[in-house]
Amino acid sequence: MAPRPSVKGVADVVALIDSLSRIAGRARVIWFLVFGGLFLDAYSNAALSAGLGPMTTQMELSSTQISVLTATAPALAIVFNPVGGWLATRIGRVPPLLLAKVFAVAGALLAAFAGDFSTVWLGRVLVGVAYGIDFAVAMALLAEYTPAKFGGRLNLWQAVWYTATTSNLALALVFFHLDVGADIWRWSVGSAAVVALALLVGQWLMLSESPTWLASKGRLEEAVTNLDRIYGIKAEAGTPDARTRAATAAPAIGMRQAGVLFRGEYLPRTILSSVISLGQSMQYFAVGWYLPVISLTIFGESFEKATIGSMVFNAFGIAGGLASAYFGRKLGLRLSSAAGFAGVFVALLLMGLTFGRIPTAVAFLLPVAFILCHSAGPGANGKSIAALSYSSDVRALGTGVTGMVGSFGSVAGLYVFPQIKDSLGLGNTFLVLSVVPLLGLITCLAIKWDPMRSEVSVDQEGPAAPGAGGSHPDATAATAAR
């Protein structure tokens, strides 16, 4: 019998996971369960969107109240993205994910049975907390669960997002045909509680703590146990190496040490991932509200036809999200983001210059091009590149900070650009908005870091000690993110 490999630190764990030729068995189930949390985040947002019209009528909401409900979740994610990253760094990846599902169940039920605006809003607050925590932690955990050769699969979260949105819209149509009347929004929002509860049970039963995180904390026996439990990898705990001993002895990296993300070799990585995250969220949420307008124009004014129209647009988002994994693998996350930003820039310019002056069928194709370029490029990469750009000791914190920046873009898109529309008109708003993908394109071309073009892994570079000023090798020599 061949001797079992010895695990002395994070690099050994990463090497064993990277040696896998496929993700199978329990590892595959766990992988999809973590992705399920991202499905829930999108589903919860779509649940409010699909039922917002009937809710507005039933509860007689003002335009201000509608804006508050719409922006509550992304606004809270500004705070709870880094909080989720901090929790995942301190106590592990799995506990925050389970906590997020509890908040999601409570928030969905509270909103579904609400009798007034304040109660609905409180439900959205809990959903926003869940959204902020889950997204920051899930991407970090997926990066640690996934062999490096399959890193591009993290981009599938974008297809999952659009699939979740489409699923909720389809369910809304079912409720519509069941003739539930103005309460359709309660069924739509309440269904998110069912999804959240199912994920809570599944994740509680199946998830195992990240072996990479355990090794970074010096808990090698547990890391070896979970390698076997998740992947069937038989290894044994060895004597901790120097890096593991140093990391164990050093103070845990937390919010106070977030400055490490903005020093040394991490600085360009943080700038690049933050700009991609900010740009993609701003352009999506700024233009997203216009898609129902196109839907109403093409498919008619009824709830049923408008919902079907929105599903058509989301279908292109699914296609782009699926393609993003391919483009990320072939071009790298940086160049695929640059190409996507370029496509979005051109689409927005044409939408602005031709708005109201071309046939409806042609006008329909421009938002389709926008969605495809967005979802196949920066839309997917905005989350993935952060998860793949940091070593395990700061990965969750890095994804949390990047998620926080992206949430600023969401809020800006929901609030700032509608104000510009009222002042300048829709066509000119598209022209103003085109600056966002242009700046994203310039940043992607200026910063050369790409975690998919790697020679050694970030975790093999060694953990970043709190206060370190840039101990990592040059990014061109170490361009991976594991």
RAGI-V137141 format. One record per pair of residues at least 6 apart in sequence whose C-alpha atoms are under 7 Angstrom apart, sorted by the first residue. I is the first residue (numbers start at 1). J is the second residue. If there is no record, write none. Layout:
((I & J) (I & J))
This chain:
((4 & 234) (4 & 235) (4 & 236) (5 & 235) (5 & 236) (6 & 235) (6 & 236) (6 & 237) (6 & 238) (7 & 13) (7 & 220) (7 & 235) (7 & 236) (7 & 237) (7 & 238) (8 & 237) (8 & 238) (8 & 239) (8 & 240) (8 & 241) (9 & 215) (9 & 216) (9 & 240) (9 & 241) (9 & 244) (10 & 212) (10 & 215) (10 & 216) (10 & 459) (11 & 459) (11 & 460) (13 & 211) (13 & 212) (14 & 212) (17 & 147) (18 & 147) (18 & 148) (20 & 147) (26 & 230) (26 & 231) (27 & 230) (27 & 231) (30 & 206) (30 & 207) (31 & 142) (33 & 203) (34 & 138) (35 & 157) (36 & 199) (37 & 134) (38 & 135) (38 & 157) (38 & 161) (39 & 160) (39 & 161) (39 & 164) (40 & 195) (40 & 196) (41 & 131) (42 & 161) (42 & 164) (42 & 165) (43 & 164) (43 & 165) (43 & 168) (43 & 192) (44 & 189) (44 & 192) (46 & 165) (46 & 168) (47 & 168) (47 & 188) (47 & 189) (48 & 189) (50 & 169) (50 & 172) (51 & 184) (51 & 185) (51 & 188) (52 & 185) (54 & 182) (54 & 185) (55 & 182) (55 & 185) (58 & 182) (59 & 116) (69 & 121) (69 & 124) (71 & 411) (71 & 414) (72 & 124) (72 & 125) (72 & 128) (73 & 124) (73 & 125) (73 & 127) (73 & 128) (74 & 128) (74 & 407) (74 & 410) (74 & 411) (75 & 407) (75 & 411) (76 & 128) (76 & 129) (76 & 132) (77 & 128) (77 & 129) (77 & 131) (77 & 132) (77 & 404) (77 & 407) (78 & 404) (78 & 407) (78 & 408) (79 & 404) (80 & 129) (80 & 132) (80 & 133) (81 & 132) (81 & 133) (81 & 136) (81 & 400) (81 & 401) (81 & 403) (81 & 404) (82 & 397) (82 & 400) (82 & 401) (82 & 404) (83 & 133) (84 & 96) (84 & 132) (84 & 133) (84 & 136) (84 & 137) (84 & 400) (85 & 136) (85 & 137) (85 & 396) (85 & 397) (85 & 399) (85 & 400) (86 & 254) (86 & 255) (86 & 396) (86 & 397) (87 & 96) (88 & 96) (88 & 137) (88 & 396) (89 & 393) (89 & 396) (89 & 397) (90 & 252) (92 & 209) (92 & 213) (93 & 137) (93 & 141) (93 & 209) (93 & 210) (94 & 207) (94 & 209) (96 & 133) (97 & 134) (97 & 137) (98 & 200) (98 & 204) (100 & 130) (100 & 133) (100 & 134) (101 & 130) (101 & 196) (101 & 200) (103 & 126) (103 & 127) (103 & 130) (104 & 126) (104 & 127) (104 & 130) (104 & 193) (104 & 196) (105 & 193) (105 & 196) (105 & 197) (107 & 123) (107 & 124) (107 & 126) (107 & 127) (108 & 123) (108 & 127) (108 & 189) (108 & 190) (108 & 192) (108 & 193) (109 & 190) (109 & 193) (110 & 119) (110 & 120) (110 & 123) (111 & 119) (111 & 120) (111 & 123) (112 & 186) (112 & 187) (112 & 189) (112 & 190) (114 & 120) (136 & 396) (136 & 399) (136 & 400) (136 & 403) (137 & 396) (139 & 384) (139 & 387) (140 & 387) (140 & 395) (140 & 396) (140 & 399) (141 & 210) (143 & 387) (143 & 388) (143 & 482) (144 & 210) (144 & 212) (144 & 482) (145 & 210) (148 & 482) (152 & 325) (152 & 328) (152 & 329) (153 & 325) (154 & 384) (155 & 321) (155 & 324) (155 & 325) (155 & 380) (155 & 381) (155 & 384) (156 & 321) (156 & 322) (156 & 325) (157 & 380) (158 & 321) (158 & 375) (158 & 379) (158 & 380) (159 & 317) (159 & 318) (159 & 321) (159 & 322) (162 & 314) (162 & 317) (162 & 318) (163 & 318) (166 & 311) (166 & 314) (169 & 307) (169 & 311) (172 & 188) (173 & 304) (175 & 184) (176 & 184) (208 & 226) (211 & 223) (211 & 226) (211 & 227) (212 & 392) (213 & 392) (214 & 220) (214 & 222) (214 & 223) (215 & 223) (216 & 244) (216 & 247) (216 & 392) (216 & 393) (217 & 247) (217 & 248) (218 & 244) (218 & 245) (218 & 248) (220 & 237) (221 & 237) (224 & 235) (224 & 236) (224 & 237) (227 & 233) (228 & 234) (243 & 462) (253 & 466) (257 & 466) (257 & 467) (260 & 466) (260 & 467) (260 & 468) (260 & 469) (261 & 267) (261 & 270) (261 & 398) (262 & 270) (263 & 469) (263 & 470) (264 & 469) (264 & 470) (264 & 471) (265 & 470) (265 & 472) (265 & 474) (265 & 475) (268 & 447) (269 & 389) (269 & 449) (272 & 443) (272 & 444) (272 & 447) (273 & 382) (273 & 385) (273 & 386) (273 & 402) (274 & 402) (274 & 405) (275 & 440) (276 & 378) (276 & 382) (276 & 440) (277 & 382) (277 & 383) (277 & 402) (277 & 405) (277 & 406) (278 & 405) (278 & 406) (278 & 409) (279 & 409) (279 & 436) (279 & 437) (279 & 440) (280 & 378) (280 & 379) (280 & 382) (281 & 406) (281 & 409) (281 & 410) (282 & 409) (282 & 410) (282 & 412) (282 & 413) (283 & 413) (283 & 436) (285 & 410) (285 & 413) (285 & 414) (286 & 413) (286 & 414) (286 & 417) (292 & 306) (292 & 310) (294 & 364) (295 & 306) (295 & 309) (295 & 310) (296 & 306) (299 & 305) (299 & 306) (299 & 309) (300 & 306) (313 & 368) (316 & 368) (316 & 371) (316 & 372) (317 & 371) (317 & 372) (317 & 375) (320 & 372) (320 & 375) (320 & 376) (321 & 375) (321 & 376) (321 & 380) (323 & 376) (324 & 376) (324 & 377) (324 & 380) (327 & 336) (328 & 336) (329 & 452) (332 & 450) (332 & 452) (332 & 453) (333 & 381) (333 & 385) (333 & 450) (333 & 452) (334 & 444) (334 & 450) (335 & 444) (336 & 377) (337 & 377) (337 & 378) (337 & 381) (338 & 441) (338 & 444) (338 & 445) (339 & 377) (340 & 373) (340 & 374) (340 & 376) (340 & 377) (340 & 378) (341 & 378) (341 & 437) (341 & 438) (341 & 440) (341 & 441) (342 & 437) (342 & 438) (342 & 441) (343 & 373) (344 & 370) (344 & 373) (344 & 374) (344 & 437) (345 & 434) (345 & 437) (345 & 438) (347 & 366) (347 & 369) (347 & 370) (348 & 430) (348 & 431) (348 & 434) (349 & 430) (349 & 431) (349 & 434) (351 & 366) (351 & 427) (351 & 430) (352 & 427) (352 & 428) (352 & 430) (352 & 431) (353 & 427) (355 & 427) (386 & 398) (386 & 399) (386 & 402) (387 & 395) (387 & 399) (388 & 451) (388 & 481) (388 & 482) (389 & 451) (389 & 480) (389 & 481) (390 & 398) (390 & 458) (390 & 481) (391 & 458) (391 & 459) (391 & 463) (391 & 481) (391 & 482) (392 & 459) (393 & 463) (420 & 429) (421 & 429) (449 & 475) (449 & 479) (450 & 479) (451 & 479) (451 & 480) (451 & 481) (452 & 480) (453 & 479) (453 & 480) (454 & 478) (454 & 479) (454 & 480) (455 & 477) (455 & 478) (455 & 479) (455 & 480) (456 & 478) (456 & 479) (456 & 480) (457 & 478) (457 & 479) (457 & 480) (457 & 481) (457 & 482) (458 & 478) (458 & 480) (458 & 481) (458 & 482) (459 & 482) (461 & 472))
